[in-house]
Structures are given as C-alpha cells and as structure tokens.
Amino acid sequence: MTEHIKAEGPNSAEIEYWNGAAGEIWTDSNRLFDQMFEPLADLAIARAAPEPGERVLDIGCGCGTTTLLIAERVAPGGSITALDISTLMLARAREWAKTAPVPIQIINADAETHDFAPASFDVMFSQSGVMFFTNPNIAFANFHRALKPGGRVVFVCWRDPDLNPWMMLPVESVLHFAPDGFELPNADAPASPFSFAPQEKVKTLLADAGFTDVRHEAHKINIRIGEGDLNDCVDLAFKVVSPIRGILSQASDSDAQAVVDAVRAALAPYHTGNCIELAGSVWVVSARRP
Ligand SMILES: C[S@@+](CC[C@H](N)C(=O)[O-])C[C@H]1O[C@@H](n2cnc3c(N)ncnc32)[C@H](O)[C@@H]1O
C-alpha cells in the first residue's frame, strides 16, 4: 500500500482533504473532471506557451492531465516536475508519466514548504492548484526562488463566486438545509477555491514575492458537468461541488433526499444533450521573475 505524505505542517488540513474523499473522487472521476476543466487547461497552457527544451514545474498537478499536455509542448529536450500533496492523485499521474515524451519527475510534497533547487525552472504552471495555501506569501516566495531569472509563472484560478454559477447555483439551491455555521465559499477563506478571485490581492502577493509584469486576463467559459442523463450529471455535481456534498453528508435522513431533489431541480434547466452546461469565469494570471 502506498503511504500518504504526513498530514503535518501549515497545510495539514488540505493534505488530509486531498488524500481522503476529495482525492478518491478526483481520481475515480478523472476523465469527467478533465472534461469540465478542459477550457481552463487550454487557456492556461496557451498563455504559458511552453517551448521545446524548457523545464516546467506543474504545481498541484493532481492526476497529471496538464503535466502530459505540457510534456507534448516541451519535447524534445524539456522536462517537467509535477508536484502535489495528494498521493492518490499522483498514483494516476505516475502511470501516465510513463507515456510522456520527456522525463517527468513526480514529487509528493507541499508546494509551500518544498525545497526546490534554486533557479531551476523556466516556467511555473498551475491549473487551480495555488489557491489552497495557508501562507500564499511563503509559497510564492518559494516559487520565485525556484524559477530562473526571466522565468515565468502562469496559473488559472476562479473569479468571483457570482461569476461562477456552475458552482454557486447548486450551493444556493440547498442553503436552507445547511448546518449552523456553514459559510458560503468566499474570497476570504484561505483554502477556498475563490481565495484568488480578488485581483488586487493576487497582484500584491506576486509583487511582494518579487515578480514583475503581473497580468490578469479574464475569461468566461462553459463548464460541462457530467455525461449522460440528468441523474448521472447531478451525481457528478455532488462530486465536484464540495459544499453541496458537505451539506448532504450532514443532512438528516429525512432531509437527504430533499437536498438531492433541490440540486436536481436547480440544475435540470441546464441539462442539454448529455451534460449539464453552466457558465464559469477564470483569471489567467501571468508574471515574470526579473
Ligand atoms: C482543484 S485541484 C486541481 C488539480 C489539477 N491541477 C487539475 O486541474 O486537474 C487542486 C490540486 O491542488 C493540490 N494541492 C492543494 N494544496 C497543495 C499544496 N500545498 N501543495 C501541493 N499541491 C496542493 C491538491 O492535492 C489538488 O490536486
């Protein structure tokens, strides 16, 4: 049995989370998650524009989908270091890495504290993997040190919750079932998917870490949730939208079916063809180590 990294250090709660239910869900439904997040990968990889021979660091690489896409772009002669805290998701990445056209080094560690070789990467890339640090300042100072002078950082992250109905519509449909103390996902919680939504906050973070030429590009995208009939797609919505999973898991037996029904009713109008299609919006953020 593979041993997980220890749930210790500043991001211990995230280490537990991504090695528990979240890691299992993302690994088991990997193909459908990739379908959902394909628009993010296309935008972020186009902005990073990795070139043959370059050395790329993929932070929070998960199951390794973007790692493999980038591998195609840095061949021949390049290499990738793919790092994540989730041992489960990296097991999938390790399998796929065997088919890559360039060497891929996989590291199971916390990106905030990992001791990277200084000035060793041309590009630091991340698809939705940099919003979860307890101390983003320390993490980005670490990435700055790991980049070569002139190296670039490119990541994609979610914009405000109200621009992301694919996540918020199902959450709002079951708020009245939420337990006391439940907080909507928001920009202020450190490990929230929306923690990098405020543009000024991220600009300051990057500038404080020593980056220049900070650029935010806003993109509207369509998120395709699931595959098949409405019930199959609603099942996937419960997997990807963690707050509704949380509300369902804490609902009483008598409320549980009502929670599922409310989410299904909210999403039904958006089930077209064989998936649920809803709007989302992301920032593609880029910057440079001078
Ligand atoms: C939203 S998922 C995105 C995964 C992948 N990039 C993708 O788009 O399919 C966030 C990823 O960040 C990883 N992650 C969270 N905190 C991390 C940390 N401190 N260091 C490294 N990886 C982290 C999680 O394990 C997870 O794989």
The ligand as a Gaussian input file, in Angstrom:
#p B3LYP/6-31G(d) Opt

LIG

0 1
 C       -8.571000      21.776000      -7.753000
 S       -7.380000      20.513000      -7.754000
 C       -6.613000      20.738000      -9.355000
 C       -5.836000      19.531000      -9.804000
 C       -5.253000      19.648000     -11.220000
 N       -4.357000      20.774000     -11.343000
 C       -6.362000      19.746000     -12.224000
 O       -6.691000      20.854000     -12.647000
 O       -6.945000      18.688000     -12.561000
 C       -6.183000      21.219000      -6.646000
 C       -4.926000      20.391000      -6.507000
 O       -4.002000      21.120000      -5.700000
 C       -3.367000      20.208000      -4.819000
 N       -2.852000      20.966000      -3.666000
 C       -3.562000      21.634000      -2.720000
 N       -2.724000      22.187000      -1.810000
 C       -1.461000      21.876000      -2.201000
 C       -0.156000      22.149000      -1.659000
 N        0.005000      22.844000      -0.526000
 N        0.935000      21.672000      -2.323000
 C        0.790000      20.934000      -3.464000
 N       -0.417000      20.627000      -4.009000
 C       -1.525000      21.095000      -3.388000
 C       -4.456000      19.209000      -4.493000
 O       -3.954000      17.995000      -3.973000
 C       -5.145000      19.051000      -5.842000
 O       -4.557000      18.044000      -6.619000

